[in-house]
Amino acid sequence: MAKGNNQKLKLSYLTKIMLEKTDDEHGLTMPQIIEELDRYGVSAERKSLYADFEDMTDKLGIEIIKEKRGRETIYHV
């Protein structure tokens, strides 16, 4: 399956990933988020994910928190 086929579902998959795999104690790095989306056949770039996080907050009411832990930046709900 070509990666472009699931692009319309990217926000849905991203929401699912963030709700199921993150919380206050568990976050994902940007490369991990991109890898998770790739498992659904969705390609994503870092910059587009920032916009998707804004959409999740503004349109879906799901706040994505960006947090620095050591040298890594993690994202969680």
Backbone as JSON Lines, residues from 0, in Angstrom:
{"i":0,"aa":"M","n":[0.84,-1.17,0.0],"ca":[0.0,0.0,0.0],"c":[0.89,1.24,0.0]}
{"i":1,"aa":"A","n":[0.6,2.16,-0.87],"ca":[1.36,3.39,-0.93],"c":[1.06,4.24,0.29]}
{"i":2,"aa":"K","n":[2.08,4.95,0.75],"ca":[1.9,5.75,1.96],"c":[0.87,6.85,1.77]}
{"i":3,"aa":"G","n":[0.7,7.34,0.57],"ca":[-0.24,8.43,0.32],"c":[-1.69,8.03,0.54]}
{"i":4,"aa":"N","n":[-2.0,6.76,0.48],"ca":[-3.38,6.3,0.62],"c":[-3.98,6.61,1.98]}
{"i":5,"aa":"N","n":[-3.17,6.65,3.01],"ca":[-3.68,6.86,4.36],"c":[-3.48,8.28,4.88]}
{"i":6,"aa":"Q","n":[-2.99,9.18,4.04],"ca":[-2.7,10.54,4.49],"c":[-3.94,11.24,5.05]}
{"i":7,"aa":"K","n":[-5.1,10.96,4.49],"ca":[-6.33,11.6,4.97],"c":[-6.67,11.16,6.39]}
{"i":8,"aa":"L","n":[-6.14,10.03,6.79],"ca":[-6.42,9.5,8.12],"c":[-5.31,9.85,9.12]}
{"i":9,"aa":"K","n":[-4.35,10.65,8.7],"ca":[-3.19,10.94,9.55],"c":[-3.59,11.5,10.91]}
{"i":10,"aa":"L","n":[-4.46,12.49,10.93],"ca":[-4.86,13.1,12.2],"c":[-5.56,12.08,13.1]}
{"i":11,"aa":"S","n":[-6.37,11.24,12.5],"ca":[-7.05,10.19,13.26],"c":[-6.05,9.21,13.88]}
{"i":12,"aa":"Y","n":[-5.09,8.76,13.07],"ca":[-4.06,7.84,13.58],"c":[-3.19,8.51,14.63]}
{"i":13,"aa":"L","n":[-2.83,9.76,14.39],"ca":[-2.0,10.49,15.34],"c":[-2.72,10.62,16.69]}
{"i":14,"aa":"T","n":[-3.99,10.93,16.64],"ca":[-4.79,11.04,17.86],"c":[-4.81,9.7,18.59]}
{"i":15,"aa":"K","n":[-5.05,8.64,17.86],"ca":[-5.08,7.29,18.45],"c":[-3.74,6.96,19.12]}
{"i":16,"aa":"I","n":[-2.65,7.23,18.44],"ca":[-1.32,6.94,18.97],"c":[-1.07,7.73,20.26]}
{"i":17,"aa":"M","n":[-1.37,9.02,20.22],"ca":[-1.1,9.87,21.39],"c":[-1.96,9.48,22.58]}
{"i":18,"aa":"L","n":[-3.22,9.15,22.34],"ca":[-4.11,8.77,23.44],"c":[-3.76,7.41,24.02]}
{"i":19,"aa":"E","n":[-3.34,6.47,23.18],"ca":[-3.07,5.12,23.64],"c":[-1.67,4.93,24.21]}
{"i":20,"aa":"K","n":[-0.7,5.69,23.71],"ca":[0.69,5.42,24.08],"c":[1.34,6.48,24.96]}
{"i":21,"aa":"T","n":[0.61,7.57,25.27],"ca":[1.22,8.6,26.09],"c":[0.31,9.0,27.24]}
{"i":22,"aa":"D","n":[0.94,9.51,28.29],"ca":[0.25,10.11,29.43],"c":[1.27,10.99,30.14]}
{"i":23,"aa":"D","n":[0.97,11.42,31.36],"ca":[1.9,12.31,32.07],"c":[3.26,11.68,32.34]}
{"i":24,"aa":"E","n":[3.31,10.38,32.47],"ca":[4.59,9.71,32.74],"c":[5.26,9.13,31.49]}
{"i":25,"aa":"H","n":[4.51,8.96,30.42],"ca":[5.02,8.31,29.21],"c":[4.8,9.21,28.01]}
{"i":26,"aa":"G","n":[5.88,9.54,27.35],"ca":[5.79,10.37,26.16],"c":[6.51,9.72,25.0]}
{"i":27,"aa":"L","n":[6.38,10.32,23.85],"ca":[7.05,9.86,22.65],"c":[7.88,11.0,22.07]}
{"i":28,"aa":"T","n":[9.03,10.66,21.52],"ca":[9.83,11.64,20.82],"c":[9.27,11.79,19.41]}
{"i":29,"aa":"M","n":[9.67,12.84,18.73],"ca":[9.18,13.05,17.36],"c":[9.54,11.86,16.44]}
{"i":30,"aa":"P","n":[10.78,11.34,16.49],"ca":[11.08,10.17,15.66],"c":[10.2,8.95,15.99]}
{"i":31,"aa":"Q","n":[9.86,8.78,17.26],"ca":[8.99,7.67,17.65],"c":[7.58,7.87,17.11]}
{"i":32,"aa":"I","n":[7.09,9.1,17.14],"ca":[5.76,9.4,16.6],"c":[5.73,9.13,15.11]}
{"i":33,"aa":"I","n":[6.76,9.56,14.41],"ca":[6.84,9.34,12.96],"c":[6.88,7.84,12.66]}
{"i":34,"aa":"E","n":[7.62,7.1,13.47],"ca":[7.7,5.63,13.3],"c":[6.34,4.97,13.53]}
{"i":35,"aa":"E","n":[5.63,5.41,14.56],"ca":[4.3,4.86,14.84],"c":[3.35,5.13,13.67]}
{"i":36,"aa":"L","n":[3.38,6.33,13.13],"ca":[2.52,6.65,11.98],"c":[2.89,5.79,10.77]}
{"i":37,"aa":"D","n":[4.18,5.54,10.61],"ca":[4.65,4.72,9.49],"c":[4.06,3.32,9.55]}
{"i":38,"aa":"R","n":[3.81,2.81,10.74],"ca":[3.2,1.48,10.89],"c":[1.78,1.45,10.32]}
{"i":39,"aa":"Y","n":[1.14,2.61,10.26],"ca":[-0.19,2.72,9.66],"c":[-0.1,3.08,8.18]}
{"i":40,"aa":"G","n":[1.11,3.16,7.65],"ca":[1.29,3.51,6.25],"c":[1.15,5.0,5.99]}
{"i":41,"aa":"V","n":[1.41,5.81,7.01],"ca":[1.29,7.26,6.88],"c":[2.66,7.89,7.02]}
{"i":42,"aa":"S","n":[3.06,8.66,6.03],"ca":[4.32,9.38,6.13],"c":[4.04,10.75,6.74]}
{"i":43,"aa":"A","n":[4.98,11.23,7.53],"ca":[4.79,12.52,8.18],"c":[6.14,13.19,8.38]}
{"i":44,"aa":"E","n":[6.11,14.5,8.3],"ca":[7.3,15.29,8.6],"c":[7.07,16.04,9.89]}
{"i":45,"aa":"R","n":[8.13,16.33,10.56],"ca":[8.09,17.01,11.85],"c":[7.23,18.27,11.81]}
{"i":46,"aa":"K","n":[7.43,19.11,10.81],"ca":[6.69,20.37,10.73],"c":[5.19,20.15,10.58]}
{"i":47,"aa":"S","n":[4.8,19.15,9.82],"ca":[3.37,18.9,9.65],"c":[2.75,18.38,10.94]}
{"i":48,"aa":"L","n":[3.54,17.68,11.74],"ca":[3.02,17.16,13.01],"c":[2.76,18.28,14.0]}
{"i":49,"aa":"Y","n":[3.57,19.33,13.97],"ca":[3.29,20.48,14.84],"c":[1.92,21.07,14.52]}
{"i":50,"aa":"A","n":[1.61,21.19,13.25],"ca":[0.3,21.7,12.84],"c":[-0.8,20.74,13.26]}
{"i":51,"aa":"D","n":[-0.55,19.44,13.15],"ca":[-1.53,18.45,13.58],"c":[-1.77,18.53,15.09]}
{"i":52,"aa":"F","n":[-0.71,18.77,15.86],"ca":[-0.87,18.92,17.32],"c":[-1.76,20.13,17.62]}
{"i":53,"aa":"E","n":[-1.58,21.21,16.86],"ca":[-2.43,22.39,17.06],"c":[-3.89,22.06,16.74]}
{"i":54,"aa":"D","n":[-4.11,21.32,15.65],"ca":[-5.47,20.91,15.28],"c":[-6.08,20.03,16.37]}
{"i":55,"aa":"M","n":[-5.28,19.13,16.93],"ca":[-5.79,18.26,17.98],"c":[-6.26,19.09,19.18]}
{"i":56,"aa":"T","n":[-5.5,20.13,19.5],"ca":[-5.86,20.98,20.63],"c":[-7.07,21.85,20.31]}
{"i":57,"aa":"D","n":[-7.02,22.54,19.16],"ca":[-8.06,23.49,18.8],"c":[-9.38,22.83,18.41]}
{"i":58,"aa":"K","n":[-9.3,21.76,17.63],"ca":[-10.52,21.16,17.08],"c":[-11.03,19.97,17.87]}
{"i":59,"aa":"L","n":[-10.13,19.25,18.52],"ca":[-10.54,18.04,19.23],"c":[-10.46,18.19,20.75]}
{"i":60,"aa":"G","n":[-9.87,19.27,21.22],"ca":[-9.77,19.48,22.66],"c":[-8.78,18.57,23.35]}
{"i":61,"aa":"I","n":[-7.81,18.02,22.6],"ca":[-6.8,17.13,23.17],"c":[-5.48,17.9,23.2]}
{"i":62,"aa":"E","n":[-5.06,18.3,24.39],"ca":[-3.85,19.09,24.52],"c":[-2.61,18.21,24.45]}
{"i":63,"aa":"I","n":[-1.7,18.57,23.56],"ca":[-0.43,17.86,23.45],"c":[0.62,18.7,24.16]}
{"i":64,"aa":"I","n":[1.28,18.1,25.12],"ca":[2.27,18.81,25.93],"c":[3.67,18.46,25.43]}
{"i":65,"aa":"K","n":[4.46,19.5,25.21],"ca":[5.85,19.34,24.79],"c":[6.71,19.53,26.03]}
{"i":66,"aa":"E","n":[7.59,18.57,26.3],"ca":[8.37,18.59,27.52],"c":[9.81,18.17,27.24]}
{"i":67,"aa":"K","n":[10.74,18.89,27.81],"ca":[12.15,18.56,27.67],"c":[12.54,17.63,28.81]}
{"i":68,"aa":"R","n":[13.05,16.45,28.47],"ca":[13.54,15.5,29.47],"c":[14.98,15.16,29.11]}
{"i":69,"aa":"G","n":[15.89,15.76,29.84],"ca":[17.3,15.57,29.51],"c":[17.58,16.21,28.16]}
{"i":70,"aa":"R","n":[18.13,15.42,27.26],"ca":[18.44,15.92,25.93],"c":[17.3,15.7,24.94]}
{"i":71,"aa":"E","n":[16.27,14.99,25.36],"ca":[15.16,14.66,24.46],"c":[13.96,15.58,24.7]}
{"i":72,"aa":"T","n":[13.22,15.79,23.64],"ca":[11.94,16.47,23.74],"c":[10.87,15.42,23.52]}
{"i":73,"aa":"I","n":[9.97,15.31,24.47],"ca":[8.9,14.33,24.35],"c":[7.56,15.04,24.27]}
{"i":74,"aa":"Y","n":[6.6,14.33,23.73],"ca":[5.24,14.85,23.56],"c":[4.29,13.85,24.2]}
{"i":75,"aa":"H","n":[3.29,14.4,24.91],"ca":[2.3,13.53,25.54],"c":[1.0,14.29,25.73]}
{"i":76,"aa":"V","n":[-0.08,13.52,26.0],"ca":[-1.38,14.14,26.28],"c":[-1.45,14.45,27.76]}
